[in-house]
Amino acid sequence: MRLTEFQELMHTEFGVARADAMLTDHVIPQLGRTGAVAIDNGVDPRDVWRALCADFDVPPNRW
């Protein structure tokens, strides 16, 4: 997944301010780090997206 697609999905699902805060502040238990750090470390944004969706109870049909 391209980073621009990831950002669009995040902003659409959670809103700009909440999505940006989640990405930098929420430690994703599945990844052991924040989404921003995970992406900086080379984790595919798709994996970060799915992990955040799971953590925040987004229905699977929107993942």
mmCIF file of the C-alpha atoms, coordinates in Angstrom:
data_MODEL
# 
_entry.id   MODEL 
# 
loop_
_atom_site.group_PDB 
_atom_site.id 
_atom_site.type_symbol 
_atom_site.label_atom_id 
_atom_site.label_alt_id 
_atom_site.label_comp_id 
_atom_site.label_asym_id 
_atom_site.label_entity_id 
_atom_site.label_seq_id 
_atom_site.pdbx_PDB_ins_code 
_atom_site.Cartn_x 
_atom_site.Cartn_y 
_atom_site.Cartn_z 
_atom_site.occupancy 
_atom_site.B_iso_or_equiv 
_atom_site.pdbx_formal_charge 
_atom_site.auth_seq_id 
_atom_site.auth_comp_id 
_atom_site.auth_asym_id 
_atom_site.auth_atom_id 
_atom_site.pdbx_PDB_model_num 
ATOM 1  C CA . MET A 1 1  ? 0.000   0.000  0.000  1.00 0.00 ? 1  MET A CA 1 
ATOM 2  C CA . ARG A 1 2  ? 1.307   3.439  -0.857 1.00 0.00 ? 2  ARG A CA 1 
ATOM 3  C CA . LEU A 1 3  ? 1.694   5.931  1.967  1.00 0.00 ? 3  LEU A CA 1 
ATOM 4  C CA . THR A 1 4  ? -0.693  8.384  0.278  1.00 0.00 ? 4  THR A CA 1 
ATOM 5  C CA . GLU A 1 5  ? -3.398  5.709  0.113  1.00 0.00 ? 5  GLU A CA 1 
ATOM 6  C CA . PHE A 1 6  ? -2.784  4.895  3.783  1.00 0.00 ? 6  PHE A CA 1 
ATOM 7  C CA . GLN A 1 7  ? -3.118  8.537  4.795  1.00 0.00 ? 7  GLN A CA 1 
ATOM 8  C CA . GLU A 1 8  ? -6.321  8.908  2.779  1.00 0.00 ? 8  GLU A CA 1 
ATOM 9  C CA . LEU A 1 9  ? -7.840  5.836  4.437  1.00 0.00 ? 9  LEU A CA 1 
ATOM 10 C CA . MET A 1 10 ? -6.825  7.074  7.904  1.00 0.00 ? 10 MET A CA 1 
ATOM 11 C CA . HIS A 1 11 ? -8.239  10.552 7.346  1.00 0.00 ? 11 HIS A CA 1 
ATOM 12 C CA . THR A 1 12 ? -11.469 9.212  5.865  1.00 0.00 ? 12 THR A CA 1 
ATOM 13 C CA . GLU A 1 13 ? -12.056 6.656  8.613  1.00 0.00 ? 13 GLU A CA 1 
ATOM 14 C CA . PHE A 1 14 ? -10.963 8.630  11.666 1.00 0.00 ? 14 PHE A CA 1 
ATOM 15 C CA . GLY A 1 15 ? -10.836 12.292 10.627 1.00 0.00 ? 15 GLY A CA 1 
ATOM 16 C CA . VAL A 1 16 ? -7.638  14.261 10.056 1.00 0.00 ? 16 VAL A CA 1 
ATOM 17 C CA . ALA A 1 17 ? -6.841  15.315 13.623 1.00 0.00 ? 17 ALA A CA 1 
ATOM 18 C CA . ARG A 1 18 ? -7.683  11.976 15.246 1.00 0.00 ? 18 ARG A CA 1 
ATOM 19 C CA . ALA A 1 19 ? -5.902  9.952  12.557 1.00 0.00 ? 19 ALA A CA 1 
ATOM 20 C CA . ASP A 1 20 ? -2.728  12.029 12.855 1.00 0.00 ? 20 ASP A CA 1 
ATOM 21 C CA . ALA A 1 21 ? -2.799  11.729 16.657 1.00 0.00 ? 21 ALA A CA 1 
ATOM 22 C CA . MET A 1 22 ? -3.414  7.974  16.517 1.00 0.00 ? 22 MET A CA 1 
ATOM 23 C CA . LEU A 1 23 ? -0.518  7.507  14.162 1.00 0.00 ? 23 LEU A CA 1 
ATOM 24 C CA . THR A 1 24 ? 1.965   9.287  16.417 1.00 0.00 ? 24 THR A CA 1 
ATOM 25 C CA . ASP A 1 25 ? 0.579   8.561  19.914 1.00 0.00 ? 25 ASP A CA 1 
ATOM 26 C CA . HIS A 1 26 ? -1.051  5.115  19.920 1.00 0.00 ? 26 HIS A CA 1 
ATOM 27 C CA . VAL A 1 27 ? 1.302   2.198  20.503 1.00 0.00 ? 27 VAL A CA 1 
ATOM 28 C CA . ILE A 1 28 ? -0.043  -0.696 18.468 1.00 0.00 ? 28 ILE A CA 1 
ATOM 29 C CA . PRO A 1 29 ? 0.323   -3.809 20.646 1.00 0.00 ? 29 PRO A CA 1 
ATOM 30 C CA . GLN A 1 30 ? 0.582   -6.067 17.603 1.00 0.00 ? 30 GLN A CA 1 
ATOM 31 C CA . LEU A 1 31 ? 3.579   -4.057 16.324 1.00 0.00 ? 31 LEU A CA 1 
ATOM 32 C CA . GLY A 1 32 ? 5.045   -2.911 19.649 1.00 0.00 ? 32 GLY A CA 1 
ATOM 33 C CA . ARG A 1 33 ? 5.378   0.693  18.475 1.00 0.00 ? 33 ARG A CA 1 
ATOM 34 C CA . THR A 1 34 ? 3.375   3.569  17.083 1.00 0.00 ? 34 THR A CA 1 
ATOM 35 C CA . GLY A 1 35 ? 2.184   3.466  13.508 1.00 0.00 ? 35 GLY A CA 1 
ATOM 36 C CA . ALA A 1 36 ? 4.485   6.329  12.559 1.00 0.00 ? 36 ALA A CA 1 
ATOM 37 C CA . VAL A 1 37 ? 7.544   4.547  13.964 1.00 0.00 ? 37 VAL A CA 1 
ATOM 38 C CA . ALA A 1 38 ? 6.495   1.265  12.358 1.00 0.00 ? 38 ALA A CA 1 
ATOM 39 C CA . ILE A 1 39 ? 6.210   2.898  8.930  1.00 0.00 ? 39 ILE A CA 1 
ATOM 40 C CA . ASP A 1 40 ? 9.541   4.680  9.448  1.00 0.00 ? 40 ASP A CA 1 
ATOM 41 C CA . ASN A 1 41 ? 11.047  1.276  10.290 1.00 0.00 ? 41 ASN A CA 1 
ATOM 42 C CA . GLY A 1 42 ? 9.813   -0.205 7.010  1.00 0.00 ? 42 GLY A CA 1 
ATOM 43 C CA . VAL A 1 43 ? 6.551   -1.883 8.047  1.00 0.00 ? 43 VAL A CA 1 
ATOM 44 C CA . ASP A 1 44 ? 4.082   -1.906 5.163  1.00 0.00 ? 44 ASP A CA 1 
ATOM 45 C CA . PRO A 1 45 ? 1.436   0.789  5.735  1.00 0.00 ? 45 PRO A CA 1 
ATOM 46 C CA . ARG A 1 46 ? -1.199  -1.864 4.943  1.00 0.00 ? 46 ARG A CA 1 
ATOM 47 C CA . ASP A 1 47 ? -0.106  -3.812 8.048  1.00 0.00 ? 47 ASP A CA 1 
ATOM 48 C CA . VAL A 1 48 ? -0.268  -0.632 10.140 1.00 0.00 ? 48 VAL A CA 1 
ATOM 49 C CA . TRP A 1 49 ? -3.730  0.147  8.723  1.00 0.00 ? 49 TRP A CA 1 
ATOM 50 C CA . ARG A 1 50 ? -5.046  -3.322 9.570  1.00 0.00 ? 50 ARG A CA 1 
ATOM 51 C CA . ALA A 1 51 ? -3.567  -3.238 13.070 1.00 0.00 ? 51 ALA A CA 1 
ATOM 52 C CA . LEU A 1 52 ? -5.095  0.174  13.788 1.00 0.00 ? 52 LEU A CA 1 
ATOM 53 C CA . CYS A 1 53 ? -8.455  -0.948 12.424 1.00 0.00 ? 53 CYS A CA 1 
ATOM 54 C CA . ALA A 1 54 ? -8.372  -3.964 14.726 1.00 0.00 ? 54 ALA A CA 1 
ATOM 55 C CA . ASP A 1 55 ? -7.407  -1.836 17.747 1.00 0.00 ? 55 ASP A CA 1 
ATOM 56 C CA . PHE A 1 56 ? -10.167 0.691  17.125 1.00 0.00 ? 56 PHE A CA 1 
ATOM 57 C CA . ASP A 1 57 ? -12.930 -1.792 16.189 1.00 0.00 ? 57 ASP A CA 1 
ATOM 58 C CA . VAL A 1 58 ? -13.320 -0.750 12.564 1.00 0.00 ? 58 VAL A CA 1 
ATOM 59 C CA . PRO A 1 59 ? -15.580 -3.313 10.854 1.00 0.00 ? 59 PRO A CA 1 
ATOM 60 C CA . PRO A 1 60 ? -13.442 -5.755 8.817  1.00 0.00 ? 60 PRO A CA 1 
ATOM 61 C CA . ASN A 1 61 ? -15.289 -4.912 5.597  1.00 0.00 ? 61 ASN A CA 1 
ATOM 62 C CA . ARG A 1 62 ? -13.637 -1.441 5.728  1.00 0.00 ? 62 ARG A CA 1 
ATOM 63 C CA . TRP A 1 63 ? -10.085 -2.736 6.194  1.00 0.00 ? 63 TRP A CA 1 
# 
